[in-house]
Amino acid sequence: MHHQTEHIVNRTRKYRRLHQLVSVSLVAFMFIIGLTGLLLGWKKQAGLSPATQIGSNLDATSWISIDSLHGIAVRYAKDTLQLDPNVERIDIRPDKGIAKVVFVHHYTEVQLDCATGQVRSVAKRFNDLVEHIHDGTILDRLLGIEKEQLKISYTTITSLGLMLLAFTGFLMWLNPKRIRKLKSGNPS
């Protein structure tokens, strides 16, 4: 029994050292992921997402084409906002009659009336910025890296680190209980 408890104690010490090494090495990343995850969970309540406007006509048969909406957004970004006009995506909200246009190189959202093409709203999408910080995309964007290599590395390292911390933390909680049972003569 003494040999068995000593073995568990030695393994627990190794888990503790590993736990400390990983937690100290990744504390900044874990804090950033935790904070940005919290903000993303509360993005609507925190005002990080622009409110969706309502278009003039909800009947999709009367809407102008996606190509026309795209052209309006590109011209508006270039001429009025004087920002890069490259469109990342256009989100259509059928229940609102609105097209949300999001751009590749900045966090501006232009909401267009699907029936008229009129600009209904221009706002910053802070939720996208927070998401890019959360998943590491911001690093690739800032450094101009194309294939998300930093994002994948950052996500892999922090995720594996978090799983390892959970595992070693659980064992550091469990092993003293096992040792107490062994010392009390109840090995179950």
C-alpha positions as CSV (number, residue, x, y, z in Angstrom):
1,M,0.0,0.0,0.0
2,H,2.9,2.4,0.8
3,H,4.4,1.8,-2.6
4,Q,1.1,2.5,-4.3
5,T,0.5,5.8,-2.5
6,E,4.1,6.8,-3.1
7,H,3.6,6.1,-6.8
8,I,0.4,8.3,-6.9
9,V,2.1,11.1,-4.9
10,N,5.0,11.1,-7.4
11,R,2.7,11.2,-10.4
12,T,0.7,14.0,-8.8
13,R,3.9,16.0,-8.3
14,K,4.6,15.6,-12.0
15,Y,1.1,16.7,-12.9
16,R,1.5,19.7,-10.7
17,R,4.8,20.7,-12.4
18,L,3.3,20.2,-15.8
19,H,0.1,22.1,-14.8
20,Q,2.3,25.0,-13.6
21,L,4.5,25.1,-16.7
22,V,1.5,25.1,-19.0
23,S,-0.5,27.7,-17.0
24,V,2.4,30.1,-16.7
25,S,3.3,29.7,-20.4
26,L,-0.2,30.3,-21.6
27,V,-1.7,32.6,-19.0
28,A,-1.9,35.6,-21.4
29,F,-3.5,33.6,-24.2
30,M,-6.0,32.0,-21.8
31,F,-6.9,35.4,-20.4
32,I,-7.5,36.8,-23.9
33,I,-9.6,33.8,-25.0
34,G,-11.6,34.0,-21.8
35,L,-12.2,37.7,-22.0
36,T,-13.1,37.7,-25.7
37,G,-15.3,34.6,-25.3
38,L,-17.2,36.5,-22.6
39,L,-17.6,39.5,-24.8
40,L,-18.8,37.3,-27.7
41,G,-21.3,35.7,-25.5
42,W,-22.6,39.1,-24.5
43,K,-22.1,40.9,-27.9
44,K,-25.7,42.0,-28.3
45,Q,-26.0,43.1,-24.7
46,A,-22.6,44.9,-24.8
47,G,-23.5,46.7,-28.1
48,L,-20.7,45.1,-30.1
49,S,-23.1,44.3,-33.0
50,P,-24.9,47.0,-35.0
51,A,-28.6,46.8,-34.7
52,T,-30.3,45.4,-37.8
53,Q,-32.4,48.1,-39.5
54,I,-35.8,47.4,-41.3
55,G,-36.1,47.7,-45.0
56,S,-38.9,49.4,-46.9
57,N,-40.4,46.2,-48.3
58,L,-40.2,42.7,-47.0
59,D,-41.5,41.1,-50.2
60,A,-38.4,39.5,-51.7
61,T,-39.9,39.5,-55.2
62,S,-39.6,43.3,-55.2
63,W,-35.9,43.4,-54.2
64,I,-33.1,44.5,-56.4
65,S,-30.4,42.0,-57.3
66,I,-27.5,41.0,-55.1
67,D,-25.2,42.3,-57.8
68,S,-26.8,45.7,-57.6
69,L,-26.5,45.7,-53.7
70,H,-22.9,44.7,-54.1
71,G,-22.2,47.5,-56.5
72,I,-23.9,50.1,-54.2
73,A,-21.9,48.9,-51.2
74,V,-18.6,49.0,-53.1
75,R,-19.2,52.5,-54.4
76,Y,-20.4,53.7,-51.0
77,A,-17.3,52.3,-49.2
78,K,-14.9,53.7,-51.8
79,D,-16.5,57.2,-52.5
80,T,-18.3,58.1,-49.2
81,L,-16.4,56.2,-46.6
82,Q,-13.1,56.3,-48.4
83,L,-12.3,52.8,-47.3
84,D,-11.2,49.6,-49.1
85,P,-14.3,48.4,-51.0
86,N,-13.5,44.6,-51.1
87,V,-16.6,42.8,-49.8
88,E,-16.1,39.8,-47.6
89,R,-19.8,38.8,-47.4
90,I,-23.4,40.0,-47.8
91,D,-25.8,38.7,-45.2
92,I,-29.4,39.0,-46.3
93,R,-32.0,39.3,-43.5
94,P,-35.3,38.3,-45.2
95,D,-37.4,39.1,-42.2
96,K,-36.0,42.6,-42.1
97,G,-35.6,43.3,-45.9
98,I,-32.0,44.3,-45.2
99,A,-28.6,43.3,-46.7
100,K,-25.6,43.6,-44.3
101,V,-22.4,44.2,-46.3
102,V,-19.2,43.4,-44.4
103,F,-15.8,44.3,-45.9
104,V,-12.5,42.3,-45.9
105,H,-10.0,44.9,-44.6
106,H,-12.0,46.9,-42.1
107,Y,-14.7,46.3,-39.5
108,T,-17.4,48.5,-41.1
109,E,-20.9,47.2,-41.9
110,V,-23.1,48.9,-44.4
111,Q,-26.8,47.9,-44.2
112,L,-28.7,48.4,-47.4
113,D,-32.5,48.3,-48.0
114,C,-33.0,45.3,-50.3
115,A,-35.8,46.9,-52.2
116,T,-34.3,50.3,-52.8
117,G,-30.5,49.9,-52.2
118,Q,-30.7,52.9,-49.9
119,V,-28.0,52.9,-47.2
120,R,-29.9,52.4,-43.9
121,S,-26.9,52.2,-41.5
122,V,-23.2,52.4,-41.3
123,A,-21.5,51.1,-38.2
124,K,-18.4,49.4,-36.9
125,R,-18.7,45.6,-36.2
126,F,-16.7,45.4,-33.0
127,N,-18.0,41.8,-32.6
128,D,-16.0,40.8,-35.7
129,L,-12.9,42.4,-34.2
130,V,-13.4,40.6,-30.9
131,E,-13.9,37.3,-32.7
132,H,-10.7,37.8,-34.7
133,I,-8.8,38.5,-31.5
134,H,-10.5,35.4,-29.9
135,D,-9.5,33.0,-32.6
136,G,-6.2,34.5,-33.6
137,T,-7.2,35.7,-37.1
138,I,-6.1,39.2,-36.1
139,L,-2.5,38.1,-36.0
140,D,-2.6,36.8,-39.6
141,R,-4.4,40.0,-40.7
142,L,-1.9,42.3,-39.0
143,L,1.1,40.4,-40.4
144,G,-0.4,39.8,-43.9
145,I,-0.3,36.0,-43.6
146,E,-2.6,34.4,-46.2
147,K,-3.3,30.8,-45.0
148,E,-4.2,31.5,-41.4
149,Q,-1.0,29.8,-40.2
150,L,-0.8,31.9,-37.0
151,K,-4.5,31.4,-36.3
152,I,-4.2,27.6,-36.6
153,S,-1.0,27.6,-34.4
154,Y,-2.6,29.9,-31.8
155,T,-5.8,27.9,-31.6
156,T,-4.1,24.5,-31.5
157,I,-1.6,25.5,-28.7
158,T,-4.2,27.2,-26.5
159,S,-6.8,24.5,-27.0
160,L,-4.3,21.7,-26.2
161,G,-3.0,23.7,-23.3
162,L,-6.5,24.2,-21.9
163,M,-7.3,20.5,-22.3
164,L,-4.1,19.6,-20.6
165,L,-4.8,22.0,-17.7
166,A,-8.3,20.5,-17.3
167,F,-6.8,17.0,-17.2
168,T,-3.9,17.7,-14.8
169,G,-6.2,19.9,-12.6
170,F,-8.7,17.0,-12.3
171,L,-5.9,14.5,-11.4
172,M,-4.5,16.9,-8.8
173,W,-8.0,17.0,-7.3
174,L,-8.6,13.3,-7.6
175,N,-5.3,11.8,-6.5
176,P,-5.3,13.1,-2.9
177,K,-8.7,11.5,-2.5
178,R,-7.3,8.2,-3.8
179,I,-4.4,8.5,-1.4
180,R,-6.7,9.1,1.6
181,K,-8.7,6.0,0.7
182,L,-5.6,3.9,0.4
183,K,-4.3,5.1,3.7
184,S,-7.6,4.4,5.4
185,G,-7.5,0.9,4.2
186,N,-10.4,1.2,1.7
187,P,-8.8,0.8,-1.8
188,S,-12.1,1.0,-3.8
